[in-house]
Amino acid sequence: MAKRSKKPADLNRLAATIVGEATDETPSVPESQQQLAGRQGGKKGGKTRAARMSAEERSQAAKRAAEARWASRS
């Protein structure tokens, strides 16, 4: 079966799509210092925390995380 193009068949819609993609006017929002610091801490925080935990503590944390994930699906 041939793949269909994602381009609209109507020429006006096609033109609007092309212009919209070419002139994406969404302003980029620079991140604040707090956001950058939080991301840096978050990147290394989990690994450091896991390294300091015993195997039993890691197992308990994993069980709590799994329960939380499954609880949010209901």
ZIVEN-V572516 format. One record per pair of residues at least 6 apart in sequence whose C-alpha atoms are under 6 Angstrom apart, sorted by sequence separation. I is the first residue (numbers start at 0). J is the second residue. If there is no record, write none. Layout:
BEGIN
{{I,J} {I,J}}
END
This chain:
BEGIN
{{7,13}}
END
